[in-house]
Each structure stands twice: as structure tokens, then as C-alpha cells.
Amino acid sequence: MILFNPKRYDRWHADERSKEIVLKTIAFFEDKGLRKIKADDEGRVWYEDFLAFIRQEHIFAALLTPAGYGAPESRWDMWRISEYSEVLAFYGLHYWYAWQVSILGLGPIWMGSNEDMKHEAARLLAEGGIFAFGLSEREHGSDLYATEMMLLPQEDGGFLARGEKYYIGNANKAPLISTFGKVQGTGEFAFFAVRTGHGGYECVRRINTSGMRPAYVAHCKLTDYPVAPEDLISRGPLAWESALNTVNVGKFGLGFASIGICTHALYEAMGHAGSRVLYGRPVTDFSNVRTLLTEAFTRLIAMKLCGMRAVDYLRCASEDDRRYLLFNPIAKMKVTAQGIKVMDLLHEVMAARGFEQDTYFEMAIRDIGMPPRLEGAERINLALIIKFMSGYFFAHQDYPEVPRRADPANDGYLFRQHTGGLSKIQFPDYRKCYEGVNIPSVLVFREQVELFKEFLIKIPPTKKQAADIDYMLGVGQLFTVIVYAQLILENAKIYKIDDDLVNEIFKFMIKDFDGSVLSMVASFDNTHEQEALFMKMIKKPILERQRSNRVWERHVSTLKDQYVTGEKEDGREHA
């Protein structure tokens, strides 16, 4: 029930429409089949069939229209939005990309002050439209301050827009692009709507990428494009906050895209390994293969537990509870990075077979590196995460217990959130997640957490170290693992994950923490006291063969033959 399986689909849904959307999407892709999905990928074929299906079933309209602007079933519900991200990426990251970019394009509109524009967006969604987000530029990336898109004021109160945007998804078909720029003369930021049918808009060229081949990523240009007052989505501080918060909400789905890719790849790797015989023995009888598959599985389960728990906090967000601003970048950065590790482990099992064109795996190993890079530099997320460190460890505040949030609520606060004040956000005592947990490797990890806190209290970074961004990002890596563990533990209790599996998860968590500690020792000048404490943080997981064997037998080995997309694969297996 944790991992998505189209053949045995079972997810907690608060209403029949949400379940219907997923089941119809599964049926669409299963009918299409792996061969056609891969042929379209290889041929860079624009997915008009998928968009026709979305249009026919009103899926984007139901999932991406906030309550009050569309049909009664429509709402902005991060529970089902996150699941749909996972489902689409399970079949192909390019399908997810059309969805992801539409979320980003809609963000400034739902966050803006232009009510007429909101109703226009709802109408376009109902008609099956997709959307685009005109933020990044070729020379400046997503550096908002440096944007060269200019709005030139005109006597009639409108503007002429001049400038270019780069890496803009859906720009070939989106009827409307939410575009970020500055007012010439004042430097005031603004979001405005660009209607792609106008002559002042030019889709200069398609940018071909090695992954997500069928997707359309574009270089766009505006030449004296007329922007009427009613085309302005937002101005000034609201435009600035809308840019940041759209990325905050819109790119949350990156982690679930990685989860979808890894889940499909895991099924394929299990099918491949489980059907091969070498030296008279099934490949899955070899201990090294079992170790690889078990670690890939446990890392994937941890990704899913973290992602779903972060959704709960996102949905419970309010002016009085902004903890999601820490858990959100943790989920984006850590989950997508873990996805790369999972695919590396699985590729050791798939070996040469993973490069063959008729596998999903071949597409997955190209695409899995894209979500963390689409999110932006790891350094940006870490720089954000370390702002919460003091509040997390030392500024404790009680909050109501956050339950699993699968209820059919509209997450309207996400369109009213504000930026700033991160260092003032408080958290409950982080040790609560360890209460009642008596699992050997979890207890070892908790020792590491307490030693890290001791480092912050007794021998924190010196002024020189604190001024070294690389040093502080290294500290941030350690902090990230600790918060990741909290989200996993909280959800392990909610989903009643058995102790053996939790122990197996924390075996790799301890090793990952050890790796970050060793990096701090090997990469930086530390005081003698700091280095001694870092070395004390390095721990060994509790290695219990019986627990590991039970995880293999109960959880991992049972995945063999549970899922194959569409057609059965044929072709010769390679040793």
C-alpha cells in the first residue's frame, strides 16, 4: 500500500472522483503500452494523445482549479496532486513535465490579485489547456533580481513587454504563459499574462534534451508585446512573493516524480533478476544481489514516507504553523537525491540490460538525474535549510498533532503564504518522533543526533567557519539527514511500518550520516575539539542478519512479477 502498483492499485481516497482519475490514467497508459511509450520517447513525439485524454476527462481542471473557480469536484489538494505527480512519472517523466509546468504556470495566477485572470485560467483548464511559467532566462537562470524582461510604460496605462525567456516548458501549446519581469524606470516586479497566439510572442526554438525527449522546452521571445492593465497578474511585493511561493509549491512534486521513476524501475529490476539463472542458481540467491535490491527498496520506502509526511505538513500550514517551509525543501532536495542512489543500486542489478531500448529502465536512468537539477542547485536548498537549525533544536513550541491529511480539503493557504521570517519559525521537541521506538539502528542514529546537537551547543562553528558558506553547507547536510529521519519515523508510525523494515532504513541512514561527518573532517579545518566530536559521531549500524533476511522475504522478494507495463517484454536476457 506504500508503493504504487497499477495492477493492485490501492490508495486512500476521500472521494470517488479522485480514485476515478487515477484509475482512468492507469488504463490510458496500460493500453498505450511500454513499446509505444518508448517509441514516442525515442522519436521525441509530442504527447498529443495524452493531452487529448486529459482534455476529455477534465483531469487537470479537477486537480488544479481551486475550490470556487471550477466544477464542484475541483480543488487544490496537495494529497492528490502529489499522487498524480508520482503516477505520471511512473510511466514517463515527460508526461509529468506537462503537468508540473502547468502547476508552475498557474501558481502566480492563483496567488495574484487579478480575479478576472483566475476565472480565465479556470475556463482554459476546463477546455483542456496546459500552462507555462515564464521565469528563467538564459543568462540569469531563475535569478529574479537580474531578470531582463522589461515592461515599458505606455500613455494608455498599459505596457510593451520586451525580453526573452529560456527553458520554458509547454511554450508550444500553452494558451497562456505567466511571465515575470520588471517595470522599466521603477524596477518594480510584475507578473503578466502572455497569450501565445499574439504576434508579439515568438517561440524561437525547441531545446532538445537528453531526457524527457517528447516534452517541449522552449526559448521564447517578446517583441513589443502589448500588456494591458487587465493582463497584469500581480505587481510589486505580491509579484515577488508569488515567484518564490510558486516555486515553493510547484516544485514540491519533484520528489514524487523521483519516487514514481524509482518504483517502476524497481519492479523491472526485480523481474529481470528474479527470472535469471546463473551458475545453476537464481540470481536473487546471490547475497550481493539481495543486498543491492534490499537497500534500493528501503531507500525508496524512506523516500515515499518522507514525501507523504511532508504533504501532511504542507496541508496543515497556516500563519501560525509554517514548519512546512523546512520540510518542503527537505522533501524536494533529499528525496530527489535519494532517487539517484536508488537507480544506481538497481542498475548494478540490471547491468547491461538497463541500457536496452525496450526497457523502461533505459529511460529512467536518463531521467532520474533531472528532478534534482530542475529544482536548482543543492546549495540553494541547503542555504535555506540551515536557517531553521536553531529553531529546530532550541526554540520548541507545541502544536496540535498533524494527522495524515488525505481529506478532501482545498489547500487555500498556499496561495496566501508569505516569505521571510524563517529563522523565527519554531518546532516541537524533535525527540518526540523517537518516543516509543526501541529499534536498534534507530537508537544508534538518535545517538548521532544528540552528538550533533552537542556540537551546536558546546563547540559551534567559529566566526571564520560560519563565514565559510561551504563549511555551513556541510553542517546543513548533517542537519538535513536528521530532519529526513524525523519525517520517516513519524510516517512509519502512521502507516504501521514493521520494525524490521524501519531498522533496515536506519542502517543506511547511519551510513549516510557517517559519510557527511567524514566529509566535514576531510574537507575543512576544524578545531581539535570539533574534530574529536565529529569522529565520535561516526557509528556503526546494528547488523542483524535475521532482520535483513525477514525484510527480503516479506517485502522485497514478493515484488517479483508484481508489475510489467502493458506488454510482456521479449528479447534475449544478457548474463
N, C-alpha and C positions, 0 to 999 in steps of 0.2 A: 504493500500500500504506500510505501515511501517512494519507490522508483516507478516512473511512468512506464506502463506496458500497454500498448494499443490493443493487444489480444485479450488482456484481462483488465480492462480499464475500470478502476475503482477509485474515485476521489470524492472527498466531502464537498457536496454542493448544496447550497441553501435554496436553490430553485431549479426547476426543470429546464428552463431556457439555457442556463449556464452549462448544464450537462449536455443538452442537445447540441450546443455549439461545438463542444469538443468532440462528441461522437460523430457529427457530420464532417468535421475537419479530418478526423481519423479516416473515415470512409473515403473522403476525397483522395487522400494521399495513398491509401492502400489500393484503391482502384487504379491510381496512376502507376504505381509500382516503381520499384527501385531502378529498373532499366531505363525507364523514361525520365525519372528524376536525374539520373546520372547523364543521360544523353543531353538533356537540356543544360545541365551544368557544363558539360564539355563543349557544347555548341554556343554557350553564352546566350541562350534563348530567353528573352524577356517573358516573365511568367504571367502572361495574359490569362491563361486558363485558371490560375489560382485567384487572380483578381476578379475574374468573372464569377467564380464561386463565392468569393467574399461579398460581391455586389448582390448576387442572387439571394444569399442567405442573410444579408444585412448584419454581418458579423462585426465589422469594425464599428458600425453605427451603434450596435448594442453595447459593445465593450468600451468604447472611447468617447461616448457622449455623456456628460454629467447629467444627473437627475434634473429634470425640469426643462431640458432643452431638446429632448427627443422622445421616442416611444416610451411607454410606461416601464418596459423592461430595461431601459438604458440607464446605466450608472457608471461612474468611475470607481471601480472596485479593484484595489491592488491585489487582492487574493486571486481573482480570476484573470486579471491582466498578467500577473506573474506566471500563472499556469499556462496561459496561452503562449507566452514567450517560450516556455520550455517545449511545448508541443510543436510549435513551428520549427524550432531549431533541431528538434529530434529528426525531422525529415530533411531539413536543409537550412543552413544559416541565411541563405539569400531570401527565403520566404520570411524568416524572422526579420530581416533587414527592412523589408517594405513596411512591416508593422511597426518596428522600432522607430523608423524615421517619421512615420505618421504621428506617433506619440510625441516626438520632439516638436514636430511642426504645430501640433495642437496646443502644446503647453503654454506658449505665450498668449494664445487666444483665450484659453480658459482662465489664465491668470490676469488678463488685461481688463481694461475698463470699458471696452467698446462692446456694448450689448448687441448691437446690430451684427457685428462681426461674429459673435458667438452663435447667433441664430443662423447666419450664413454657413458657418462651419458645420453646424448640425445638419443643415439641409444637404450640404455636399457629402457628408458621411452617409446620410440616408440614401443618396444616389450612388453610393459605392465609391466615392472619391478617396484618394490617398493624399497624403500631405508631405510637405518638405520643410526643412529647417535651415534657413539661410544665415548661419552664424560664422562659420570658419572661413578663412581666407588663405590663399596660397602662401603668402609671405609671413603671415602672423598666426596661423592656426586659429585657436579659439581665444587668443589674447584680446579681450574686449576693449581694452584701452586703445589698442593700436588699430582698430578697425578703420579701413579706408573707404567704406561705403558711406557716401555723403548725401545728405538731404539738403538741397539748395532752396531756401525760402522763395516763394513767388508772391506777387502782389495780391493774388486772389485768396491767400491764406493756405494754399497748398504748397507742394514741393516738387522738385525734379530730383530723382534719385540717380546717382552715378557711382558705379563701382562694380567690383567683381566678387563672386563667392566661389569657393573651391571645396571639393569633396561633398557635394550636396546630393544626397540620395533622393530618389523618386522625382528628380527635377525634370524628367522627360514627360511625366504623365500627371504630376500633381497639379490640380487646377489652381492651387493657392500655395504660396511659399511665405511663411513667417520670416521676415528678413530684418536683421539687426544693423543699425547704422547710427551715424551722428549727424546732428543738425550743424550745417556749416555756419561758422561765426560764433556760435554759443557753445559748441561741444556737447550739447545735451543729447543723451542717448535716446533712441526710439526704436520700437518695433513697428513695422508696417507690412501690409499685405501686398504681395506681388501676384498679379493674375497672369499666369503664363501664356495666355492667349494674346496678350498685348504685344504690339510691335516693338516696344521699348525693352522687351525681355528677350534675351538670346541664350539658348542652351548651346554653349560654344562647342563642347565635345564631351564624349563619354570617356571616363577614366577607367581603363581596364585594370582589374586587379587579379592577383593570383588566386584569391579566394572569393567566395560569393560571386561567381562568374556571371550568373544570369541577372544580378542586380544592376541597376543603372546608377552609377555615381558620376556626378557631372561637374563641369566647370561652367558657371553661369555668369552672365554679364547684363547690367542695366545701363542703358544709354538714354539719358534724359527721360527716364520713366516717370510719368506723372503720378504723384501721390496726392490724392485729395484728402481733406481733413477726415473724411469718414473712412479712409483706408488706414489711418493710424490705429494701431492696436494698443500701444501704450507709449508714454513719454517719461523722461526724467528718471527719478529713483525707481518707479514701478517697472520701467523697461529694463533697468539694470538688474533688479531683483528677479524679474521674470526670466532673464537669460540664465542666471545662476540656478534658480529653482527649477527651471525646465530641465536642465542637465541633471540636477539632483534627483528628480522624479523620473525623467525619461530614460536615463541610462541605468536605472536600477535593474532593468530587465537583462542587462548583460550577463549577470551571474546565472540567471535561469537559462539563458542561451547556452552557456557553457555546460550546464547540467544536462540539457537536452542532448547536446552533441555527445557527451561522455556516456550517457545512458545507452544510446543506440550503439555506440562503439563497443561498449561492454558486452551487450548481447551478441554482437557479431564476433567478438574475440572469444567469448565462451563457446559459441557454436563451432568456431574454427578449431580451437584447442580440444574441445570435447569429442570431435569426430576423427581426430588423427591418432594413428598408432605408430610409434617409433620404437625400434628395437623390441618389438613384441609387446609393448606396454602402451596404454593410453597416455597421451601427452600430459593429461591432467593428473597422472600419478606421480609425475616428477615434482619433487619438493620445491624446486626453484620456480616452476610454473605456478604452483599453488600459491607460493609467497607473492609473486607478482600480481596475480589475479585478486588475491585477498586484499592486498594493500590498495589496489585500484578501486575495488568495491568499497572498502571502508572510507577511503578519501572521498569517494562520490557520495556516500551516505552522509558524511560530515558536511559536504557542500550543500546538500539538499536540506539538512536540518538547520544549518545556519541561514540559508536563504529564506526558508519559510518562517523562521523566527523573526528575522528582520522585517518581513512583511507585517507580522503582528504589531511590531513597534511603529511601523510606518502608518498603519491604520489607526493606531491609538494616539497619534500625535495631536498635540494641541499647544496653545501658548504656554500652558503650564507643564507640558511634558515634551521636550524637544530632544529626547535621547536618541531618536531615530537619526539625528544628524551625525552621530558617531557610528551607529550600526549600519547605516546606509553605505558609506564608503568602505567599511569593513567587508560587507557583503559583495560589493562590486569588485574591489581590488583583490581580496583574498580568494573568493570563490573562483573568479576567472583565472587567477594564477594557479590555483589548485587544479583547474581543468587541464592545464598544460602538463602538470605532473601525472595526472591520471592517464592522459593519452600516451605519454612516454612509457609508462608501465605497460599499458595494453599493447603498444607497438612492439615491445620486447617479446610478447607472446605471438602477435600476428606475424612478425618478421616480414619476409618478402611479400607475403600475401597482402599485407596492408597497403602496398603500392599499386596493386592491380586495379584497373579502371572499373571493373564491375562490382567493386565493393563500396559500401557506404564509407568504410574506414579511410579510403584514399582521399575522399572529400573532407572527412573530419580532421585528418592530420594537417591539411592546408588551412582549414577554417578555425581551428581551436586557438590559434595564436592571435586571432583578430579581436575578440571581445576585450581582452585587457588593453590592447593598443587603441581600440576605438574609444575606450574610456579615457585615455590620455595617459600621461606619464605617471608611473608609480610614485614618483617623488611628490607629485601634486597631492595625491591622496594621503601619503604619509605625512606631509606637512600639515594637512588638515587634521589628521587623526591625533597627532601629538598635542594639539591644542586642548584635547579633552582629558589628558592624562591626570592632571591634578584633581579635577572634579571627579574622575572615576575612582581614584584611590582615597581621596581625602575629604571630599565635600559631599557627604552622604545625606540623602533625603529619601524618606519613604514615599512610595507611590502605590496606588491600587495595583493589585496583581494583574499583569497583562495576560489574558487568555489567548487561546487560539482564535484568530479572527477570520472565520470563514463565513460570517454572517453577511447578508445582502445589503450592506450599507454603502452609501455614496461617500467617498473619501474627500469631502469638500475642503477640509483644512489645507490640503496640499496645494490648493490654488490661492490660499490666503497667507501662506507661510512667509516669514521674513528672514533676512540674512543677518549675520553678526551675532555677537554675544556668545560665541561658542565656549569660551573659557569659563563662562559663568554657569553653564549647564551642570546640574547636579545629578547624581546617580544613587540608587540604593547601595547598601553594602555589597560589594562584588562577591563576598564569600557566601551569599545566600544560595548561589547555584550549586555549591558543594555540600549543602546541608542534606543529610540522609544518604549521601553517596559514600559507599565503602568499597569502591572498586580499586584494586591495587595500583594500576597505572594512573588513574585519576588522582590518587593520593600523592603519588610521586610528582605529578605535574603541579599539584597545589603547592608542594614544597618549592618548586621553581618560582611560582607566582609570588610567594611570600618573600623569597630572597630578592626578587626584582623590586618589590616594594621597599625592602630594607635598603637596597641600593639608592632608591629615590629619597629615602629619609636621611640616611647616615652619610652617604658619600655620593651625592648627586653630581651631575655634570658641572665641572668648573666653569667659570665665566668664558674661558677660552674654548672649552668643549661646547658650551651652549651656543657660542657664536659660529661654530663649525656646522653647517647645515648637514653635511654628510654624517657627522657623528650623531646628531639628533635624529636623523632618519634611521640610523642603525638602532637607536633606542626605540624608535617608533615601530620597527619591525618586531621587536620583542613584545611591545605593548599590543600590537595587532594580534599576535598569536593568543594572548591572554583573553582578549575580548572575543575572538573567534571561539575559543573554548567555552566561554560563558553561554553564547548563543546555542552552541551544540548541546551543552548539558541541560539547559532549560528545555529544549525541544525533545531531548531524549526522554525526559520525564513525561512530557505531554503525550508523546507518541509511544511510550512504554517500550523503548528500545531495550533489548535484553542486555544484561551486564557484560556478557562475553563480547558482544559487538562493541559496546562502549569502551571496554578495556582495549580492544584492538585499535579503535580510533585513537585513543590516547597514547598508544605506543608510538604512532607516527607523530603525534603532537609533541611528545617529549623530544623525539629526534629532531623535529623541525626547530624547536626552541633551542636545542643544543647547537644546531647549525648557526643560528643567528647570534648566539653567545660567542661561539668561536670566531665568527666574523668580527665581532666587536674587539676581541682580544688581538686578532691577527692584523686588523686593518687600521687601528688607531693607537695613539699614545694615551694610555690610561695611568692613573696613579697606582702605586703598589697595592693600596687598599682596594681600589676598584677592580684591579685585575684578579686579586685573590678572591673577591666575592663573585666575579664572573666565573671563575673556574669552579667555585662551589656550586654555581647554578647548574653545571653540566651533570645530568643524571642519566641513569640507565633505566629504560622501561622494564617492567616486570614481565619476563619472558616465561609464559606458561603454555607449553605445547598443547596441553589438553584444551585450553580455552581457544587457541588458534584453530585446532582441528574441528572444534564444535562450530566455529564461525564458518569454516569451509563447508562442512557437511550440511548445516542448517540453512545457510544463506547463499553462499557463492556457488556451490556445485549445482544447486537447484535451478540456476539461471540457464543452464544448457537447454537449447531448443525451445526456450520460452517465447522467443520472438524472432521472426525473419520478415523483412519488409516485402510486401507484395509477392513477388515470385521467389521461388527457391533458386538459389544461386547454383549455376553449373560451372564446369571448368575444373581443371586439374589442380589439386592441392599440392603445394610445394613443401618439401621437408625443410 
